[in-house]
Structures are given as structure tokens and as C-alpha cells.
């Protein structure tokens, strides 16, 4: 399931074989709450002109996922197939809707990527069992063990939620939806969230292009042209071949163990560098950083204001920086005969006081 923007969601149903030998999207559907033509006609009080309206949802955006899933399961028998098992996270109530509205039995398996992983240590891969004396944790501070009864109790409570018989049964097949996330990236390249295409049929066309590219590769462009009696040009065919070769090489390279180890190492180095820099610099950027005050100072100040003499108030006033009035700028009247140039800039500083230093400047 993926959501684009303003109540636009699409859902698809993949098909995967043992060992992921093949993987195809068998069916997909979209939900849209808006139609620009209908909305504009309603605002102007007139009847909308004939158009291809794709508005097919009137509820909340959270209800889109179970609604689309039920439709996909219900219309599967029309193609003489049934989806008896599906993999999904545990963030929605899709399973309860499927059990209530789908006429055949469907089993849900939890996505191991979206849940905690529980595995028994084995000496073939557990470095601690290989050499407990020299082993150091790579992801913990200074490589030391976790300690403390309170921390142990908190972690035990977290793992207890995922060690029940019901959860273990769902996680036992070790299935995941990483292929679905890959498809989300394909659709995101054609239907980006920074632009809104959900007010027309463009949204459905873009999702359909993502499905075609996932199933057929870049060759779907040439196939589509041939279906409408347009012969693809030499440049289109050559571009598709180059793109396919690049995709094949990248797939082999990124599936290698050395690439995955290097990617993990770079990720750890980035996190360590970020943590060290933030600890050294302190808080330089966060929501309302200039408005946050020390709680202890506020409490102390409120307590000390009871029955204070005037001299004490004057002492506290000296702690407040002097007011600096902004320089007034003369008003400029707009002149149609002149050409104006506007410069938009953004600055980030370490604080709001006189000792503030610039840390970022963008035009």
C-alpha cells in the first residue's frame, strides 16, 4: 500500500515464487478523494462537463487500504485465482475487513522487516560464540554490554509482545514486503509526492506505468507504442536497451556481499560522525530552540518574585538584554515602469542573542 498526497492511495498484489525466481504484479487499484473538474464545477454552482472522473472514495484516507484490499480479493475469483496468503505489516485492520467481506479463507503473515527479529544464536554467524573473550559490540557505546535491571525489564517487556504464539506463527514464514517497497520507488519516480496528480486521470495512468515497468521493464514503452500502431524510433529502442543493461549490472552489483558490507559500513560511519558532531556542537537547530528556557531558572524566578523589593526587580532587569530597535526603512512605492528583482534568503544561527553565529546561509 502506498499513499501519494491528499488522500490518494494505490494498492497492488504481487506474485512471487520460491526463491523469488519470478515476481509479477497481478492486480492493482487506486483510491482518490478529489476531482478537480467536479470540485471546480461545484464551487461555481454549475454542472461539471463530461470527463473521465476518477473520484472513487469518500471516507477517510486511513480507510483506503482495507477498502482496496477487499476489492482486490473479491475480484480475484473472476480471473479464476484466489489469494490465500498475503504479507503485510500490522499497522492496519485490513485482515478483519478481509475476513468479514471476502468469501474464501485468507491467511495473513507478518512482515519481518516491519517487526522485531528474534533468532537463536548460532556459532556459524555469532561472533560472540566464536570468541567471547575478544568480542566487542559494534553498535553499542564503547562496545560494552548493556547493564541495569531497569533496562533489562524494559527490553523484556518489548520482546514479550513479539514472543507470543500468535506473533510467532505470523513471523515463522519469514516473509517480507521489500519487493513492494521497490515498486513504491518506481511509482514514486513517475508520481512524485511533491506534485499533485490525483485530481485527474493522470494519477491512475502514472501508477499503471509503474506497474508496467515493474512487470516488463523499460520495454513497456515500446510495447505500448506498438499497441497503438506507432513504431518506436531507433533512439527509443536504443535508450531502453542501455537502461536495461544498466539496471541488470546494478542489480548484480548491489546483490553482492561486498556491496552490502560496504553500505552497512558507510551507514555506521555516517551515524557515528553525526553523533560526534552533535555532541560537540550542542543544540543548534530544533523546533522553537530560541524559545526554550531552562526550567530550573523559570521556577526559581517565579518563586523569588513574591514580596521582592524594588532593588531586586532592578537586578533582574539587568539580566534581560537591552531592547534593540530595528532600523526603519523608507517605504518604496511600486512603479510599473521599473523592473524589480527579489532575493529570498534563509539564515540559521546558533542562538537569538548578540553572540549568535551564522551556521547556514541559503539564497
N, C-alpha and C positions, 0 to 999 in steps of 0.2 A: 504494500500500500504506500502511496506517495501523495503528498499534498503540495500543490504549487503555490497558490495565493488566493486569498479572498474566497475561501470555500470551494476551491476546485481540487478534486482528488481523482486519481485513477487507480485501478487495481487490475492485476494481471495474474494469470495462473500458469506457472511454468511446469515443464515436464522434464524430469531428469532421470537418467538411468543409473545402473550400478557403476560406480567409478566415474560418474559424470562423463560417460562416453559421448552422450548427446544431450542437448538441452534446448528445448524449444518452448516458446510461449504459445500455449494452446488457445487462450481466450483472454480478453481484457475488456474493461468497461470504464467509463468515466462518469463523474457526477459534477454538475455545475449548478450553481445557485443564481447566476446572473445571465442576463442577455441585454446587451446594450440597446438593441433596436426596440425591444419590448419596454425597457426602462425609460428610454427617451420618449417613446410614444405615450407612456403613462404620465410622465411629467408634463407633457404638452397637452394632455387631455384628448388625444386623437387615437384612432385605431392604427395599430402597427402595420406596416407594409408587409407583403408576403416575403418571407425569408426562411432560412434554414435555422430554426430556433433550437438551441442545444440545452436549454434550461430544463433540467430533469430532477431537481432536488429542491425541497422547500424546508427541510428540517435544519438542525444544527450541523456544523461541519464534523463534529465528533461522530455523528450517526452515519456518515458516508461509508466508512469502512465496512461495518456489518451489513449495510444495505447492498453494497456492491458484491460482497462475498456471497450473500444469499442468492442474488441474481445469477452469479456465475455457476453456483452449484445447481440451481434449479434448471437452468437451460442446458447443462451438460448432457443429460439423457437424450436431448433432441439430436445430438450428434453421436448417439449410441455409445457414450462413455460415462463413467461416474468417477468422481474424485473421492476415494475412500480415506485417504490420509493427506493431511496438509501440515506444513510447518509454519509457525507464526510465533511472535512474541506474546507475552502475557499482559499487554497493556490495554486490551480492549475486551469487550464482551461478545466478540464475534462468534465464539463457539456456542454460546447459549442461543443466539439467533439462528445459527445453522441447525441446531438440534430441534428447534421449535418449528422451523419453516421448511426444512429440506426433508423429502420423503424417504431418503435412504440413510444408512448409518455412515457417519463420518468421524474419523479419529483425528485428534489434534496432537501434534508433537511440538514440544517447546524448542525454540531456537537456542542452541547452546551458546551462540555468540552474545545474545542479549541477557544471559543469566550467568550466575557464578559457576565456575567449573570445579568439579570435585573428582579427583583421580587418586588412586593409590600409587604411592611412590614405588618405582621400580629401579633397580640398580643400573639398568641399561641406559637410563637417561637422568637419574637423580644424582647430581654431583655430590650431595651430602653423604649418600650411602657409599659412594665410591671412596671418598676420603674425608671423614668427618673432622679430622684434626686441622686440616688446612682450608676447609670450605668457608667462604665468606659470602654473605648475601649481596647480590649485585643491585637490588632495588631498595634496600633498607639503609638508613643513615649509618655511615661508617662500617657497613657490613655486619652489624651486630644483630643478635636475636631480639625479638620483641619480648618485653618483660612487663609484669604488672598484673595483679589479679583482676583489676577493673577492666583492663584492656582485653584480657582473656575472656572474661564474662561477656563483654560486648561483642567480640568476634564470634563466640559460641552461639550467642542469640541470633546473629545474622546467618550463620551456617545451618542452624537448626531449621530455619524456614525453608531451606533448599534440600533438606535430607529426609523429608517425609516420603512415604511410599508413593504418594500421588505424583510428587515432583520427580522422583527418581524414575518412575515409569515413563514420564513425558520426556526426560532427558536421555534415557537409555539408548535410543537410536542414534544419538549424536548428530542429528541433522541441523542444518543452518540455512539461513536465507541470504548468504553472501552473493549468490547469483542474482537475487532480486535487487540487492543494493547496486550491483554493477549495471543492471538495467535502469535503475533510477538515475545513474550518472549519464547514461545515453539519452534518456528523455530530458534530463536537465540541460544538456547541451543544445537541444532543439526547442525546449520550452522553459527558458530560464525564469527564476522567480523574480528577477529584477524588472521583468516586463510582464504585462498583464495581457494574456491572450484568451482568458476564459470568458470574455463577453461575446464571443462569436464561435463559429465552427473551426477557427484556426487552432484552438486548443486540442480538439479531437484529431485533427489532421497531424499535428506535431507528435502527439502520443503514438498515432499509428505509424508514423515514420520511424519512431524509436523502436517499435515492435518489429518492423520490417528489417531494420538494420541489425537488431539482435538475432533474428532468425536467419537472415540471408546475407548479412554483411553489407558492405558498400555496394555490392552488385544489385541491391534492390532498386537503385536509381535507374540503372539501365533496363531492368526488368519492367519497371513502371512505365518508362518511355515506350518500350515495345508494346505494352498492353494498349496504349492509346495510339498505336501506329506511328510512332515517332522513332526513327532510327537514331540511337545515340551517336554522338560525334566521336572522333578519334581522341580528342582531348579528354572527354568524359570517361571513355574506356581506359585510357592510359592512367588517369588520375585514380580510378578505382583500383587498378592493379597495384599501383605504388602504395596506396593506402592499405591494401590488404597485406602486402609484403611487410610493411612497417608494423602493422598490427600483429602479424604472426611472429616476427622477430622479438617484439616487445613482450609478447606472451611467453615465449620460451625463456627470455632473459629474466623476467620478473618471477617466473616459477622456480628458478634455481635456488638452491640452498644458500649460496654465497650472496646472492642479491638480498634475500630475506634477512640474513645475518647483518649485512651492511646497513639495511634500512632500520633494523632494530637498534643498531649501534648509534646511528645518526640521531634517531629519536631520543635515545637516552642522553646523548651529549647535549642535545638542544634543551632538554628539560633541566639538566644539571647546570648548564650555563645560565638559563633563565632564573633558576632558583638562586644561584650565587649573586647574580646582578641585582635581583630584587632585594636580597638581604643586605647587600652593600649600599644600595641607593635609598632604601626605605620606601615609604609610600609616596609615590609621585603622581599617580593618576588613578582615581577611582571615583565613583559616584558621590557627589557632594563632599569631596575631600576638603574643600575650603570652608565648609560649614560645620564640619565635625569639631567638637571641642572636647577637652579632657573631662570625663565625668566627675573625677575627684575634685577638679578645680571648680566645677559648677556647684557641687554640693557644698563645698567649703565656702564659696562666695555667698550662696543663699543663706547659710547659717549665720554668717558674720554680718548680714545686713540688719539683723534685729537690734534695735537700740544702739546704732552706731553714731558716734559723734561726727560733726561736720568735717573734722580734720581727717577722719578715716575715709570718708567718701572722697575727699580731695586726693588722698593717697591712692585709692583705687582708680581714680580718674587718670592718674599719671600712667597707669598700666595700659590704658587704651591708646592706640596710635592716634596721632593728630589727624583731623579731617583734612583731606587734600581735595580742594575743589577742582573739577575738570575745567580745562581751558574752554571757553566758549568760542564756537566757530561761527563766523558770519553765515547767514542763510543765503543759499545760492538759488536764484530763480531759474526755472527750466527755460532754455532757449531752443526753439525748434530749429534754428539755423545752425546750431553747433552740434558737433559730434562728440559724445561723451564716452569715456572708457572707464569701466568699473573694475576694480580689483577686489576680489574676495579672498580673505586670508584667515587662517586659524592658528592660534598660538596656544602652547601648553607650557605651564610654568610649574616650579616645584611648590609654590605656595601663592597666597594672595597679598603678602606683606611687601615691605620695601626691599627685603632681602631676597625676593624671588628671583630665580634664574630661569632663562628660557631653556627648555629641553626639546622643543619641537616647534617648527615654523613651517607652515604649508600655505602655498598660494593656489 
